[in-house]
Structures are given as C-alpha cells and as structure tokens.
Amino acid sequence: MKKSIFYHAGCPVCVTAEQEILSLLDNSNLEIVNLGEAKDRLAEAEKAGLKSVPALVTPTGNVLHINFGAALSDLK
C-alpha cells in the first residue's frame, strides 16, 4: 500500500497542521517531508501538484492543500 505524504515547511501553520494530521492518520501509512530541510524533494512535490504547504498527497495522488503556510515557489 502506498503511503500518504504530508509536505510542510516547518512554519507554525505547518507544524500545527502536522500535529493534526498525525492525530488523524495511522503513522505507518504516512510520510512527513519538511521541504524547508529537504529542498532536494521540491521537484517531487511540484510534480505531485503542490502549489503551497502544508499539503497532503493521498495514495491515489490527490493533493489536499491545508490552510496556507507558504507558496511552493517561496521555498526555492
């Protein structure tokens, strides 16, 4: 089974969203990616369809943008 991937940038909005996501989803089916620290994964996030963070990419490839912390372009 593919995992959901939660992308964030480490900002307060993102950290709050991360805590909420962790309380809702099974941790074994979730990967957390801090794009502020893992800049090498920006292209992957962009290819998945992210426009901003925090965002959750479901196993089926749907992108769920959650609140607004930062535009993906701001992280480059």
N, C-alpha and C positions, 0 to 999 in steps of 0.2 A: 504494500500500500504506500502510495506517495504521501509525503508529509505536507502540511500547510507550512508556508514560510511567512513569518512576520518580520517585515523590514521596518527599521526605525533609524533615527539619527542621534539618539541619546539625549535629546532635549527634554524638558519637563513634560510637555504634552505627550511625547513618545513614550517616556518611562511610565507615565500613568496608564496609557493605553496598553503597554506591555503587561503591566500587572493585572489589568482587567482581562486581557486575552489569556494569560496564564491561569487565571481563576476559572475560566470558562472551558478551555480546551485541555484534552489529555496531552500532557507534556511529551509523551513518547511519539506523538504524531505531529509535533510542532518543532520547527527550526526557527531560532531567533537570529536575525542578522542586523547588527548595528553598522549601518553604512558610514557612520562617522569614523568608525575604526577599520572597517573592511571596504575601503574605497575600491579595491580590486573587484568587488561584486556589483558596482554601479551599473555596468553594462548589462549584467544579468537581470538586474531589477528593471532597467529600462526596457529590455527585450520582453520581460514578463508583462509590461504595460503600466508600470508605476509612473505616476505623474507627481506624487507627493508622498511624504511619510508622515505619520505611520500608515502602513498598509499591510493587509493580509492577502496573500495569494493562496487560494484554495487548491486542493489536489487536482481539481478539474481545470485549473488555470484562470479562474475568475479572480479579478483584483478587487478587493474591498478597501477603498480608501476610508480611513477612520480619522475623523476630526481633521486638523491641519497643523502640522508642526513645521514642515519646511518643504519647499518645492525640490524635486529631484535635481533640477538644474543648479540649485544653490549648493548642493553637496559636491559638485565637480570642482 
